[in-house]
Amino acid sequence: MCGLSGEIRFDGRRPDLAAVERMTDRLAARGPDGRGIWTQGAVALGHRRLKIIDLSDLGAQPMTDADSEITGVFNGCVYNYRELREELGRLGHRFESTSDTEVVLHAYRQWGTACVERFYGMFAFALVEHRTGRVVLGRDRLGIKPLYLAPTPDRLRFASTLPALLAAGDVDTSVDPVAVHQYLSWHATVAPPRTVLNGVRKLPPATVRVVEPDGSHRDHRYWQPSYTRRAEYADMGPDEWRDAVLEALRTAVRRRMVSDVPVGVLLSGGLDSSLIVALLADEGQRGLKTFSVGFEAEGGEKGDEFRYSDLVAREFDTDHRRMMVPSDRVSTGLYDAVAAMSEPMISHDVVAFHLLSEQVSKEVKVVQSGQGADEVFAGYHWYPELAAVAREEEPQRYAETYFDRPHADLARILEPHMLPPDDVSGRFVREHMALPGAQTALDAALRLDTHVMLVDDPVKRVDNMTMAWGLEARVPFLDHELVELAAACPPELKLADGGKGVLKEAGRKLLPREIVDRPKGYFPVPAIRHMAGPVLDRVRETLSAPEAKKRGIFQESYVAELLAAPDEHRTKRGANALWQVALLEAWLQTHGIT
C-alpha cells in the first residue's frame, strides 16, 4: 500500500520541499486516501496513503514516534504486525494506533536495523533519527515493494517509483548502456542497482541502507537463503515434502488475509492462483471475490483462459468477475500501461494487469496473486536442461536457454555508443552463479531467477500495474519462509511432472485434475504478440518520432528491418523483437525523456 518519497541534503542546505511535494503528488495513484509532508533539518519526507490497515487518521503518514524522536514513511504491509505489537507491548512500548507503520517505528526503536529480520511481509521504508540526522532505508527480502534512488554529491532523493523522481526534476536522464544490454538480453529485466537511466538507481532487495548526514552510507544485505540440501530435511520423502509445501503455502496465504478491508484474488485459472483460491476456501472464506481477464484472438491465437478460471470459480463458489478486452482497447490502453511503468517492461501481461487492475480496484483494495511460483518451484521449460549440466557449464547453457539474444547480435542492433565493450550481461550471470550457497546447477539457476530476474520482471510488473489504480497485490508464493523451504527442496521433486512437481502434488489434494494437469498457460495478449493493426500504428509513430531519431539507441537499418516484417522477428525466448525495441523508446518518450 502507499507511496513514499523524500530528500536528504548533504550540503548544509534545507531540502527542496517543492520537489518533495511534486514527487508525492506524482504518487497519488498509489495512495489516493491521504497525503502528508514532513521536514526537519536536512530531511524531508512525503507520503501518499492507501488505507488498508487502521483506516482511521491515526494511521496517517509521515508518522512520528515522539518518545524516540523517529519519523518514518512506509509502503507495504507487515503481515505479523499484530504479533510484533504484542511483543513490543510486553517490552514496554505504548501505541496510539493499530497500524503496522507504528509497529515498524517501535520495532526500529527496540531492535535497530535488525528489526527487518522480524518482519514478515512486503515493504519499503525510510526512517529519520531526529537527533543524529541519520536516515535508514529498507526493502523487503524479495523486492516486492520498490525503492528508487536519485543520488548526487549534494543530496539523495528517493521514491516508490522512478517517474516520481523525474517529477522532482534535475535527474540525469542519459541512458545507461549496461542497462540496455541487460534489457535486450534478459527479456527487459535490469538488475539492481541499475535502471535504464544513469541518474536513477534502486535499492536492492533484502537490503538496509544507513545514510549518514555527510552523505556516506553503508548497506547490509540481511537475507539470502541457501540453495542446498539441509540436514533437518534429510529424512523427508516426496509425501512429506508435498505436505510441507502445502502447509507453508497455507500459512503464506493466511498471512496475506491480514487487512481491515476485503481481500480478493486475481484468478488466471492456472495452478498457482487456483491453489490460492482453494486454500482460502479451505480456510472457510465464503463469497471470495475473484477476477479474470481475457483478450480477443489475433493471428489464430486465443487470448483467454476463461474455461479454467470459470471451473475454479464454480468449484469453490467464488463471487467471480471476468473481463474480455477487445483488441482496439489494447492499443488505447497500451500507453496508459507504459505511463504506469517505473521501468520498461515488455511482457504482454503488463497490459493485461493494467486493464484488469482498473476494473478490480472498483470492487476491492487488496488482492492475492500467483506470481513467483515458476521461479521458486522450477516451473519453466528450460529448467530440466539446466539441471542436466555441470556447474562450470551452466552460465553458458543458461545464456543459450534464457537470454533473448547473444552479445554478438547486439552489434547490429545498437548504435556503437550504446554497445558495451564486452558481454556485461553474461558476466553478471557468471559471477552470480559462482557465488557460494548453491549446491547444483539447478540451484544456481533458481537462485538467480528468484532473487534477480523475478524481482525486476513479474514482481515489478504486478506492483506497478496494480498500484497505478490504488490496488495492493500480495504474492504468497514469495513468502520468505516458503522460498526458504523451496530452496532446500531436492531438485528432482521440483522438476517432476514437467516442472513444479511438488507443487502439483500439493494441488492434487485440493484442486480438480483439469487444473493441475492442464497445459501451462500465461496471460496471452495476441494483439501485441502479433502486432495487430492499431498496436503496429502506435509502434510506427513511436519509432519515427524526432526523439527516437535524436536519441539513436538502435541502428536505423535494424528498426527498418523489423518494421518491414513486424510479426516475423522474434527473440530466442519468443518475444516480438519490434515490440521490445519500441517499448523502450515508448517508455522514454512517455516519461518526457529527450
C-alpha positions in Angstrom: 0.0 0.0 0.0 1.0 3.6 -0.4 3.9 5.6 -1.9 6.7 7.3 -0.3 9.3 10.0 -1.2 12.0 12.1 0.3 15.1 14.2 0.1 18.3 14.2 2.2 20.7 17.2 1.9 24.4 16.8 2.5 25.5 20.3 1.7 24.1 22.2 4.7 21.0 23.4 2.8 17.4 22.8 3.6 15.7 20.2 1.4 13.7 21.3 -1.6 10.2 21.0 -0.2 8.6 21.8 -3.5 10.5 18.9 -5.2 9.3 16.5 -2.4 5.7 17.7 -2.9 6.0 17.1 -6.7 7.2 13.6 -6.0 4.4 13.0 -3.5 1.8 14.2 -5.9 3.1 12.0 -8.7 2.5 9.1 -6.3 -1.2 9.9 -5.9 -2.5 6.8 -7.7 -0.6 4.6 -5.3 -2.2 6.3 -2.3 -5.5 8.0 -3.1 -6.7 8.1 0.6 -4.3 10.6 2.1 -1.3 12.9 1.7 1.4 14.0 4.1 4.6 16.0 4.1 7.2 16.3 7.0 10.5 18.1 7.1 13.2 18.8 9.8 16.8 19.8 9.3 18.3 18.3 6.2 15.5 15.8 5.5 12.0 16.0 4.1 9.6 13.1 3.6 6.4 12.7 1.6 3.7 10.1 1.7 0.5 9.0 -0.2 -1.7 6.7 1.7 -3.8 3.7 0.6 -5.9 2.8 3.7 -5.6 -1.0 4.3 -4.5 -1.3 8.0 -6.1 1.0 10.6 -8.5 3.1 8.5 -8.5 6.0 10.9 -6.4 9.1 10.7 -4.2 7.7 13.4 -2.5 5.6 10.7 -1.6 8.7 8.6 2.0 9.3 7.5 4.7 10.6 7.8 4.4 9.2 11.3 6.5 10.2 14.3 7.3 8.3 17.4 7.7 11.2 19.8 9.4 9.2 22.5 12.3 8.0 20.4 12.2 11.0 18.0 11.9 8.9 14.9 9.8 9.8 11.9 9.1 7.4 9.1 7.2 6.7 5.9 6.3 3.1 4.9 4.9 1.3 1.9 3.6 -2.2 2.0 2.4 -4.5 4.8 4.0 -6.3 7.7 1.7 -9.3 8.0 2.8 -10.2 11.5 2.4 -6.7 12.9 -0.1 -7.8 15.5 2.2 -10.3 16.9 5.1 -7.8 16.9 2.8 -5.2 18.6 2.1 -7.6 21.4 5.8 -8.5 21.8 6.7 -4.8 21.9 3.9 -4.1 24.3 5.4 -6.6 26.7 8.7 -4.8 26.4 7.1 -1.5 27.5 6.1 0.1 24.2 2.8 2.0 24.0 0.9 2.5 20.8 -1.6 5.2 19.7 -2.8 3.4 16.5 -3.5 -0.1 15.3 -1.3 0.5 12.1 1.6 -1.6 11.0 3.6 1.6 10.3 3.6 2.4 14.0 4.9 -1.1 14.7 7.7 -0.5 12.3 8.8 2.7 14.1 8.7 0.9 17.5 10.5 -2.1 16.2 13.3 0.1 15.0 13.5 1.8 18.3 13.7 -1.6 20.0 16.0 -3.6 17.6 17.6 -1.1 15.4 18.2 -2.1 11.8 17.9 -5.8 12.8 14.1 -5.1 13.0 13.7 -6.1 9.4 14.6 -9.7 10.2 11.5 -9.9 12.3 9.1 -8.5 9.6 7.0 -11.0 7.6 5.8 -9.0 4.6 6.5 -6.7 1.7 7.8 -3.3 2.5 9.9 -0.3 1.7 10.5 2.4 4.3 12.5 5.5 5.2 13.2 6.3 8.9 14.8 9.5 10.2 16.5 9.8 13.5 15.9 13.4 14.7 18.8 13.6 17.0 21.5 12.3 14.6 20.1 13.2 11.2 20.7 9.6 10.2 18.3 8.1 7.6 17.6 4.4 7.3 16.2 3.0 4.1 15.0 -0.6 3.8 13.4 -3.0 1.4 11.8 -6.4 1.8 13.5 -9.7 1.1 12.1 -10.4 -2.4 11.9 -6.8 -3.5 8.1 -6.8 -3.8 8.0 -3.2 -2.9 10.2 -0.8 -4.8 12.5 2.0 -3.7 14.2 4.2 -6.3 17.2 6.5 -5.6 18.5 9.6 -7.4 21.9 10.4 -5.8 24.1 13.4 -6.4 27.0 14.7 -4.3 24.8 17.3 -2.6 21.7 15.2 -1.9 19.8 11.9 -2.2 16.2 11.7 -3.3 14.2 8.6 -3.1 10.7 7.5 -4.1 8.4 4.5 -4.7 8.5 5.0 -8.4 11.0 6.3 -11.0 8.5 8.7 -12.5 8.1 10.4 -9.1 11.9 11.1 -9.1 11.5 12.6 -12.6 8.7 14.8 -11.3 11.2 16.3 -8.8 13.5 17.4 -11.6 17.2 17.6 -12.0 17.8 13.9 -12.8 20.5 12.6 -15.1 18.3 11.0 -17.8 21.0 9.8 -20.1 20.5 6.1 -21.0 22.7 3.5 -19.3 24.3 1.2 -22.0 24.8 -1.6 -19.5 21.2 -1.5 -18.5 20.1 -1.5 -22.2 22.4 -4.6 -22.7 20.6 -6.3 -19.9 17.2 -5.2 -21.2 17.8 -6.7 -24.6 19.4 -9.9 -23.1 17.0 -10.7 -20.2 13.5 -10.0 -21.6 13.6 -6.4 -20.3 15.0 -7.2 -16.8 17.5 -4.7 -15.5 19.3 -5.9 -12.3 19.6 -3.7 -9.3 21.1 -1.3 -8.6 20.8 -0.1 -12.2 17.9 1.3 -14.1 17.9 2.4 -17.8 18.7 5.9 -16.6 22.2 6.7 -15.4 20.9 9.1 -12.8 18.5 6.7 -11.1 19.3 3.6 -9.1 17.3 1.2 -7.0 17.9 -0.2 -3.5 18.5 -4.0 -3.9 16.0 -6.4 -2.2 16.8 -7.6 1.3 18.9 -4.5 1.9 19.1 -1.9 4.6 21.0 1.3 3.8 22.1 3.6 6.6 22.7 7.1 5.3 24.8 9.5 7.4 24.4 13.3 7.4 27.6 13.7 5.5 26.3 11.5 2.6 28.3 8.4 3.4 26.3 5.2 3.6 26.6 1.5 4.4 24.5 -1.3 3.1 23.6 -4.5 4.8 22.0 -7.5 3.0 20.1 -9.2 5.7 18.7 -12.3 3.9 19.8 -14.8 1.3 18.5 -18.4 1.6 21.0 -21.2 0.9 20.1 -23.3 -2.1 21.4 -26.5 -0.6 20.0 -29.6 1.0 19.6 -29.1 4.7 20.2 -31.6 7.5 16.8 -31.0 9.1 15.0 -32.2 5.9 17.3 -35.2 5.3 14.6 -37.8 6.2 11.8 -36.3 4.2 10.4 -38.2 1.3 8.1 -37.0 -1.6 4.9 -37.1 0.5 6.5 -35.2 3.4 7.8 -32.6 1.0 4.3 -32.3 -0.6 2.7 -31.8 2.8 5.4 -29.3 4.0 5.0 -27.2 0.9 1.2 -27.2 1.2 1.3 -26.2 4.8 3.9 -23.4 4.2 1.7 -22.1 1.3 -1.4 -22.3 3.5 0.4 -20.2 6.1 1.6 -17.7 3.4 -2.0 -17.3 2.1 -3.4 -16.9 5.6 -0.9 -14.2 6.4 -1.9 -12.2 3.4 -5.5 -12.0 4.5 -4.5 -9.6 7.3 -6.4 -6.5 6.4 -9.1 -4.1 7.6 -10.7 -4.2 4.1 -11.8 -7.2 2.0 -9.2 -9.2 0.0 -9.9 -10.7 -3.4 -7.8 -13.0 -5.8 -6.6 -12.5 -9.3 -7.6 -15.8 -10.8 -6.0 -16.9 -14.1 -7.2 -20.5 -13.8 -3.6 -21.8 -13.6 -2.3 -23.9 -10.8 -0.8 -21.1 -8.8 -3.8 -18.7 -8.5 -6.2 -21.7 -8.2 -4.3 -23.0 -5.2 -4.7 -19.6 -3.5 -8.4 -19.8 -4.0 -8.6 -23.4 -2.9 -6.6 -22.7 0.3 -8.8 -19.7 1.1 -11.9 -21.8 0.6 -10.4 -24.5 2.8 -9.9 -21.8 5.5 -13.6 -21.0 5.4 -13.6 -18.0 3.2 -17.1 -17.6 1.6 -18.1 -15.2 -1.2 -14.4 -14.6 -2.1 -14.2 -12.1 -5.0 -12.1 -13.4 -7.9 -11.2 -11.7 -11.2 -10.0 -12.9 -14.6 -9.1 -11.1 -17.8 -9.0 -12.3 -21.5 -8.3 -10.8 -24.9 -9.7 -11.1 -28.4 -8.0 -13.7 -30.6 -5.4 -12.4 -33.2 -3.3 -14.3 -35.7 -5.1 -17.5 -34.9 -4.1 -17.3 -31.2 -6.7 -17.5 -28.5 -6.5 -14.8 -25.9 -8.3 -16.1 -22.8 -8.3 -19.0 -20.4 -11.8 -18.5 -19.0 -12.5 -22.2 -19.3 -10.2 -22.8 -16.4 -10.9 -19.8 -14.3 -14.7 -20.4 -14.6 -14.1 -24.0 -13.5 -12.2 -22.9 -10.3 -14.8 -20.2 -9.6 -17.6 -22.8 -9.7 -15.7 -25.4 -7.7 -15.1 -23.0 -4.8 -18.2 -20.9 -5.2 -16.5 -17.6 -5.6 -18.0 -14.3 -6.5 -16.4 -14.2 -9.9 -15.9 -11.5 -12.5 -14.3 -11.9 -15.9 -13.3 -9.2 -18.3 -12.9 -9.6 -22.0 -10.8 -6.9 -23.7 -11.2 -6.1 -27.4 -8.1 -5.6 -29.5 -8.8 -1.9 -30.1 -8.9 -1.4 -26.3 -5.4 -2.9 -26.1 -4.0 -0.2 -28.4 -5.6 2.6 -26.5 -4.7 1.2 -23.1 -1.1 0.4 -24.1 0.4 3.8 -23.5 -1.5 4.1 -20.2 0.2 1.0 -19.1 3.6 2.4 -20.3 3.0 5.5 -18.3 2.4 3.4 -15.2 5.8 1.6 -15.6 8.6 2.6 -13.4 10.9 0.9 -15.9 10.3 -0.5 -19.4 8.6 -4.0 -19.3 7.9 -6.0 -22.5 5.8 -8.9 -21.2 2.4 -8.9 -22.7 0.6 -9.3 -19.4 1.7 -5.9 -18.2 -1.2 -4.6 -20.3 -3.4 -7.3 -19.0 -2.6 -6.5 -15.4 -3.1 -2.8 -16.0 -6.6 -3.2 -17.6 -7.6 -5.8 -15.1 -6.5 -3.7 -12.1 -8.6 -0.8 -13.3 -11.7 -2.9 -13.0 -10.7 -4.8 -9.9 -9.9 -1.6 -8.0 -13.6 -0.6 -8.3 -14.5 -3.5 -6.1 -11.6 -4.3 -3.7 -8.4 -2.6 -2.5 -6.4 -5.8 -1.9 -5.9 -9.0 -4.0 -3.7 -12.0 -3.7 -1.9 -13.1 -6.9 0.1 -16.2 -8.0 3.3 -14.6 -9.2 6.6 -16.3 -8.4 5.7 -20.0 -8.3 7.5 -20.8 -11.6 10.8 -19.4 -10.4 10.5 -20.7 -6.8 9.4 -24.2 -7.8 11.1 -24.7 -11.2 8.1 -24.4 -13.5 9.7 -23.1 -16.7 10.6 -25.4 -19.6 14.3 -24.5 -19.5 15.0 -25.9 -16.0 15.3 -29.6 -16.9 18.0 -28.7 -19.5 19.9 -26.6 -17.0 19.7 -29.3 -14.3 21.5 -31.7 -16.6 24.7 -29.8 -17.0 27.8 -29.5 -14.8 28.2 -26.4 -12.7 31.0 -25.0 -14.7 28.9 -25.3 -17.9 25.8 -23.7 -16.6 26.4 -20.0 -17.2 26.9 -20.7 -20.9 23.9 -23.0 -21.0 21.8 -20.5 -19.1 22.7 -17.8 -21.6 21.8 -20.1 -24.5 18.5 -21.0 -23.0 17.3 -17.9 -21.2 18.8 -14.9 -23.0 16.7 -13.2 -25.7 19.8 -12.9 -27.9 23.6 -13.3 -27.5 26.0 -10.4 -27.1 27.3 -10.8 -30.7 23.8 -9.9 -32.1 23.7 -6.6 -30.3 26.4 -5.2 -32.6 23.9 -4.9 -35.4 21.1 -3.7 -33.2 22.6 -1.0 -31.1 24.4 2.1 -32.2 28.2 1.9 -31.3 27.9 4.4 -28.5 25.3 2.2 -26.8 27.2 -1.1 -27.1 29.3 -2.0 -24.0 32.8 -3.4 -25.0 32.1 -6.9 -23.5 29.2 -9.2 -22.7 28.2 -7.4 -19.4 25.0 -9.5 -19.1 26.8 -12.8 -19.5 29.5 -11.7 -17.0 26.7 -10.8 -14.5 25.3 -14.3 -14.8 28.7 -16.0 -14.4 29.5 -14.0 -11.3 26.2 -14.6 -9.7 26.3 -18.4 -10.4 29.8 -18.6 -8.9 28.7 -17.3 -5.5 28.7 -19.9 -2.7 25.5 -21.4 -1.4 24.1 -23.2 -4.5 24.6 -27.0 -4.5 23.7 -27.9 -8.0 23.4 -26.2 -11.4 19.6 -26.0 -11.0 20.0 -24.4 -7.5 22.2 -21.7 -9.0 19.7 -21.0 -11.8 16.8 -20.9 -9.4 18.7 -18.5 -7.1 19.4 -16.2 -10.0 15.8 -16.3 -11.3 14.2 -15.9 -7.9 16.4 -13.1 -6.5 17.2 -11.1 -9.7 15.0 -11.9 -12.7 11.8 -12.4 -10.8 12.2 -9.2 -8.8 12.7 -7.0 -11.8 10.2 -8.5 -14.1 7.0 -10.2 -12.9 7.1 -8.8 -9.4 7.7 -5.2 -10.6 5.1 -5.7 -13.2 2.4 -6.6 -10.7 3.3 -3.8 -8.3 3.3 -1.1 -11.0 0.1 -2.1 -12.7 -2.0 -2.7 -9.6 -0.7 0.3 -7.7 -1.4 2.5 -10.7 -5.1 2.1 -9.6 -4.6 2.1 -5.9 -4.8 -1.7 -5.7 -2.5 -3.7 -3.4 -1.3 -7.1 -4.7 0.0 -9.6 -2.3 2.1 -12.6 -3.5 2.0 -15.6 -1.2 4.5 -17.7 -3.3 7.1 -15.1 -2.3 6.6 -15.6 1.4 10.2 -15.8 2.6 9.6 -18.9 4.6 8.1 -20.7 1.7 11.0 -19.6 -0.5 13.5 -20.9 2.0 11.7 -24.2 2.1 11.6 -24.5 -1.7 15.3 -23.6 -2.0 16.1 -26.6 0.2 13.7 -29.0 -1.7 15.5 -31.6 -3.7 15.7 -30.6 -7.4 14.2 -33.8 -8.7 10.9 -33.1 -6.8 10.6 -29.6 -8.3 11.4 -30.9 -11.8 9.0 -33.8 -11.6 5.8 -33.9 -13.7 7.1 -31.3 -16.2 8.1 -28.8 -13.6 6.6 -27.6 -10.2 6.2 -31.3 -9.4 6.0 -30.9 -5.6 3.5 -28.1 -6.0 1.3 -30.1 -8.4 1.2 -32.9 -5.9 0.1 -30.4 -3.3 -2.5 -29.1 -5.8 -3.9 -32.6 -6.3 -5.1 -32.6 -2.7 -7.3 -29.6 -3.3 -8.0 -28.9 -7.0 -9.8 -30.6 -9.9 -7.5 -32.7 -12.0 -8.2 -30.5 -15.1 -6.5 -27.6 -13.3 -3.4 -29.5 -12.1 -2.8 -31.4 -15.3 -3.7 -28.7 -17.8 -1.0 -27.3 -20.2 1.0 -24.4 -18.8 -0.8 -21.1 -19.6 0.0 -17.4 -19.4 -1.6 -14.1 -19.9 -1.7 -14.0 -23.7 -2.3 -10.7 -25.4 -2.4 -11.6 -29.1 -2.8 -8.0 -30.3 0.7 -7.3 -29.0 2.3 -10.6 -29.8 1.2 -10.4 -33.4 1.4 -6.6 -33.8 -2.3 -6.2 -34.7 -3.1 -3.1 -36.8 -3.8 -0.4 -34.1 -0.8 -1.6 -32.0 1.5 -1.5 -35.0 0.4 2.0 -35.8 1.4 3.1 -32.4 4.7 1.4 -32.7 5.5 3.1 -36.0 4.7 6.5 -34.5 7.0 5.9 -31.6 10.0 4.8 -33.6 9.6 7.6 -36.2 9.3 10.3 -33.6 12.0 13.0 -33.6 13.1 12.0 -30.0 13.8 8.5 -31.2 15.9 9.7 -34.1 17.8 12.1 -31.9 18.4 9.5 -29.2 19.9 7.0 -31.6 19.8 3.9 -29.4 19.0 1.4 -32.2 20.5 1.3 -35.7 18.1 2.6 -38.2 18.7 -0.4 -40.6 17.7 -2.8 -37.8 14.5 -0.8 -37.0 13.6 -0.7 -40.7 14.1 -4.5 -40.9 11.7 -5.0 -38.0 9.0 -2.7 -39.4 9.1 -4.4 -42.8 8.1 -7.7 -41.2 6.6 -6.8 -37.7 5.3 -10.3 -36.8 8.3 -12.3 -38.1 11.3 -11.2 -35.9 11.3 -13.0 -32.6 13.9 -13.3 -29.9 15.2 -16.7 -28.7 12.6 -16.6 -26.0 9.8 -15.8 -28.4 9.3 -12.1 -27.7 8.4 -9.9 -30.6 11.6 -8.1 -31.3 9.8 -5.0 -32.7 7.8 -4.7 -29.5 10.9 -5.0 -27.4 12.6 -2.2 -29.3 9.5 0.0 -29.5 8.7 -0.4 -25.8 12.0 1.0 -24.6 11.6 4.1 -26.8 7.9 4.4 -25.9 8.8 4.4 -22.2 11.4 7.1 -22.7 9.1 9.3 -24.7 6.1 8.8 -22.4 8.1 9.9 -19.4 9.4 13.0 -21.2 13.0 11.9 -21.6 14.5 13.5 -24.6 
